[in-house]
Amino acid sequence: MTDPLAEIGSLSAVDFDAGALFSGQPSGREIKGYAAACRHTPAIDPDYLFPAVMRDLVVWFMSGNDPLYLFGPTGSGKTSLVRQVAARLNYPVFDITGHGRLEFSDLAGHLTVDNGSMRFQHGPLALAMKHGGLFLLNEIDLLDPASAAGLNGVLDGAPLCIPENGGEVIPPHPMFRFVATANTNGGSDGTGLYQGTLRQNLAFMDRFWLCEVAYPDSTAEIQILERRAPALPADLRSTMVEFANEVPDTSISGARVVRELSALIDVTRATDLERGTLHTPDHGVERGVRERLVVAAWKQKVCFLEQGKPPQKVDCGFR
């Protein structure tokens, strides 16, 4: 049987012009990548719109081997940004999502049973270090700080030692890159929105380049909608973005509105599928009215609750 990792070992590094690759305009600045993609390389999304912070990520790629820590609110596109930059560079990506019970063996590898015998299976971190891939650790701020400290050596550029595999030592490949994503900057969550996140060790955080990824601005959101839904009229796309921006996204009140609205949309979609009205001409208008009603109601309800007053009747502006 063909080794699925064999093609990674045969990848050859090449230099790309960073400007030509990401903006179509040659810049004379070289960035390293691979000549061809492999099965571990993310697929290129032709409709993906790179945010302005992409420049910071490209500069980081060109600068060296220091680890990168991307943080920002949920849904701001941290993981997709990393994967789409890697896709353009033909970089293989080995990713894992952090959680409170994640252990170092989940990253480095563990013994497993294969055809009745024991063998060692390398984890995503070991594979990235060995073959020159990008290791992507999502939700790193959910890790226990004591467990995360086990990565300090790797973050400093030291080889990875795996005692469980006969003391195997994996020096970092020259193309190895380490990226972490999180909702917080490592200093824990003061908003109450990201339950389970933990304050990370300062010595651990000091090893990263920190880069914040915010939500796209209104202009970028309209461009994204244009690429994703070109059949929608331009004025409708603008209205949708304006409507979305009415909902606060940095407060607990905003989170409640978004959560309740998302739940309504899911229930509505299921109901409309049942009724067979999902694609009727009036369906979009009807849903838009219902969603605006819910947002307006929740905005006022949360406002009154925060002031210690009972919710009042809501005038949503419809007659």
C-alpha positions in Angstrom: 0.0 0.0 0.0 1.3 3.5 -0.9 2.4 5.5 2.1 0.1 8.6 2.2 3.0 10.7 3.5 5.5 9.6 0.8 4.5 12.5 -1.5 5.3 15.0 1.3 8.9 13.8 1.5 9.3 14.5 -2.2 8.1 18.1 -2.2 10.6 20.7 -3.4 10.8 24.2 -2.0 10.6 27.1 -4.4 10.6 30.9 -4.1 7.5 32.9 -5.1 7.1 36.6 -5.7 4.9 37.6 -2.7 3.3 40.5 -4.5 2.5 38.5 -7.7 1.1 35.6 -5.8 -1.2 37.5 -3.5 -2.0 40.8 -5.3 -1.1 40.1 -8.9 1.5 42.9 -8.8 5.2 41.8 -8.7 7.0 43.2 -5.7 10.5 41.6 -5.8 10.0 40.2 -2.3 10.4 36.4 -2.2 8.4 34.0 -0.1 9.1 30.3 0.2 6.6 27.7 -0.7 6.4 24.4 -2.5 6.4 23.7 -6.3 3.3 21.5 -6.1 0.4 20.8 -3.8 -0.1 17.5 -2.0 -3.1 15.8 -0.3 -2.4 17.8 2.9 -2.4 21.2 1.1 -5.7 23.1 1.6 -7.8 23.7 -1.5 -7.7 27.2 -3.0 -11.0 29.0 -2.6 -11.3 31.2 -5.7 -13.9 33.4 -4.0 -11.8 34.1 -0.9 -11.2 37.7 -0.2 -7.9 38.3 1.7 -8.3 40.8 4.6 -5.7 43.6 5.1 -4.1 41.6 7.9 -3.0 39.1 5.3 0.1 41.3 4.7 1.2 40.7 8.3 0.8 36.9 7.8 2.9 37.1 4.5 5.6 39.1 6.2 5.7 36.5 9.0 6.1 33.7 6.5 9.1 35.6 5.0 10.7 36.5 8.3 11.7 33.2 9.7 10.6 30.4 12.0 9.1 32.2 15.0 5.6 30.9 15.9 2.6 33.0 15.2 -0.5 33.6 17.4 -3.6 34.9 15.7 -6.4 36.1 17.9 -9.7 37.7 17.3 -13.5 37.2 17.7 -15.3 34.1 16.6 -16.0 34.0 12.9 -13.4 36.7 12.0 -11.6 34.2 9.7 -8.4 33.3 11.5 -8.2 29.7 10.4 -9.5 30.3 6.9 -6.8 33.1 6.5 -4.0 30.7 7.4 -5.3 27.9 5.2 -5.8 30.1 2.2 -2.3 31.6 2.5 -1.0 28.1 2.8 -3.0 27.0 -0.2 -1.4 29.6 -2.4 2.1 28.5 -1.2 1.2 24.8 -1.7 2.0 24.3 2.0 0.9 21.1 3.7 -1.2 21.9 6.8 -1.5 19.6 9.8 -4.1 21.0 12.2 -5.7 20.1 15.5 -8.2 21.8 17.7 -7.2 22.5 21.3 -9.4 21.6 24.3 -9.0 21.2 28.1 -8.0 17.6 27.9 -5.5 17.8 25.0 -2.2 16.1 25.9 1.2 16.5 24.4 0.9 12.9 22.9 -2.0 14.1 20.8 0.4 16.5 19.1 3.6 14.4 19.0 2.1 10.9 18.4 1.2 7.7 20.2 1.4 4.0 20.0 -1.4 2.3 18.0 -2.4 -1.2 16.9 -1.9 -1.9 13.3 -2.7 -5.4 11.9 -2.2 -7.0 15.3 1.0 -5.3 16.2 2.0 -2.1 17.9 3.5 0.8 15.9 4.0 4.4 16.6 1.8 6.9 14.8 3.2 10.4 14.5 0.9 13.3 15.5 0.3 16.5 13.5 3.1 18.4 15.2 5.7 15.7 14.5 4.6 15.4 10.9 4.8 19.1 10.3 8.3 19.3 11.9 9.5 16.2 10.0 8.2 17.1 6.6 8.3 20.9 6.6 4.6 21.6 6.9 2.5 24.1 8.7 1.2 23.1 12.1 -2.0 24.8 13.0 -3.2 24.6 16.6 -6.7 26.1 16.8 -8.3 27.3 20.1 -4.9 27.3 21.8 -6.3 29.4 24.7 -8.5 26.4 25.7 -5.3 24.4 26.6 -4.3 23.9 30.2 -1.3 26.3 30.7 0.8 23.4 32.2 0.2 21.3 29.2 0.9 24.1 26.8 4.3 24.7 28.5 5.4 21.4 27.0 5.6 23.2 23.6 8.1 25.7 24.8 11.1 23.8 23.4 9.5 23.5 20.0 8.5 27.1 20.0 12.2 28.0 20.6 13.3 26.0 17.6 14.5 22.9 19.5 14.1 19.4 18.2 11.1 17.3 19.2 12.0 14.3 21.3 9.6 11.4 21.4 10.5 8.9 24.1 7.6 6.6 23.2 9.1 6.0 19.8 12.5 4.8 21.1 13.7 8.3 21.8 13.2 9.6 18.3 14.5 13.1 17.8 12.9 15.2 15.1 14.8 18.4 14.3 12.6 21.2 12.8 12.5 21.2 9.0 13.7 24.5 7.5 10.1 24.9 6.1 8.4 24.1 9.4 5.9 26.8 10.6 3.8 26.9 13.8 0.6 28.9 13.9 -1.9 29.1 16.8 -5.4 30.7 16.7 -7.5 31.8 19.6 -10.4 34.1 20.6 -8.3 35.8 23.3 -4.8 37.2 23.4 -3.7 34.7 26.0 -4.8 36.9 28.9 -8.1 35.1 29.4 -11.6 36.4 28.6 -13.1 39.3 30.4 -16.3 39.5 28.4 -17.9 36.2 29.3 -18.3 35.3 25.7 -15.6 32.6 25.4 -16.2 30.2 28.3 -13.4 27.7 28.9 -10.6 29.9 27.7 -7.7 30.2 30.2 -5.0 32.7 31.0 -1.8 31.4 29.5 1.7 31.4 31.0 3.5 34.7 30.2 6.8 32.8 29.3 4.7 30.7 26.8 3.1 33.7 25.2 6.4 35.6 25.0 7.5 33.1 22.4 4.9 34.1 19.8 4.4 36.9 17.3 0.9 38.2 18.1 -1.4 39.3 15.4 -5.1 40.4 15.8 -7.7 39.5 13.2 -10.8 41.7 13.3 -14.1 41.4 11.5 -14.0 42.8 7.9 -15.3 46.3 7.4 -18.5 47.1 5.5 -16.8 47.4 2.1 -15.1 44.0 2.5 -18.4 42.4 3.6 -20.1 43.7 0.5 -17.3 42.4 -1.7 -17.6 39.0 0.0 -21.3 38.9 -0.6 -20.8 39.8 -4.2 -18.4 36.9 -4.7 -20.5 34.4 -2.7 -23.9 35.5 -4.0 -23.5 37.3 -7.3 -27.2 36.9 -8.2 -28.3 39.1 -5.4 -29.0 42.7 -6.4 -26.3 45.2 -5.3 -28.7 47.3 -3.2 -29.9 44.1 -1.4 -26.3 43.2 -0.5 -25.7 46.7 0.9 -28.9 46.5 2.9 -27.9 43.1 4.3 -24.5 44.4 5.4 -26.0 47.5 6.9 -28.5 45.4 8.8 -25.8 43.0 10.1 -23.8 45.9 11.4 -26.7 47.2 13.4 -26.2 44.3 15.8 -23.3 45.0 18.2 -20.6 42.4 18.1 -18.4 43.4 21.0 -20.8 43.2 23.9 -22.6 40.5 25.7 -25.9 42.0 24.5 -24.7 41.6 20.9 -23.7 38.0 21.5 -27.2 37.2 22.8 -28.8 38.8 19.8 -26.6 36.9 17.4 -27.2 33.6 19.2 -31.0 34.0 19.2 -31.1 35.2 15.6 -29.0 32.2 14.5 -31.3 29.8 16.3 -34.3 31.5 14.6 -32.7 31.2 11.2 -32.0 27.5 11.7 -35.6 26.8 12.9 -37.0 28.9 10.0 -34.9 27.1 7.4 -36.1 23.7 8.7 -39.8 24.9 8.8 -39.5 26.3 5.3 -38.0 23.1 3.9 -40.9 21.2 5.4 -43.5 23.6 3.9 -41.7 23.6 0.5 -41.4 27.4 0.6 -37.7 27.8 0.8 -37.3 29.0 -2.8 -40.5 30.9 -3.3 -40.2 34.6 -4.5 -41.5 36.0 -1.2 -39.4 33.8 1.0 -36.4 36.1 1.3 -38.4 39.1 2.1 -40.4 37.2 4.7 -37.3 35.9 6.4 -35.7 39.3 6.4 -38.7 40.8 8.1 -38.8 38.0 10.7 -35.0 38.4 11.4 -35.3 42.1 11.8 -38.2 41.7 14.2 -36.2 39.3 16.4 -33.1 41.5 16.4 -35.1 44.6 17.4 -36.9 42.7 20.1 -33.8 41.3 21.6 -32.0 44.6 21.5 -34.7 46.3 23.5 -35.2 43.2 25.8 -31.5 43.0 26.7 -31.3 46.8 27.2 -34.2 46.8 29.7 -32.8 43.7 31.5 -29.4 45.4 31.9 -31.2 48.4 33.4 -33.2 46.3 35.7 -36.5 47.1 34.0 -39.1 44.7 32.5 -39.1 44.3 28.7 -41.5 46.6 26.9 -43.4 46.3 23.6 -41.2 46.7 20.6 -41.9 48.9 17.6 -39.8 47.5 14.7 -40.8 50.2 12.3 -43.1 48.0 10.2 -46.7 49.1 9.3 
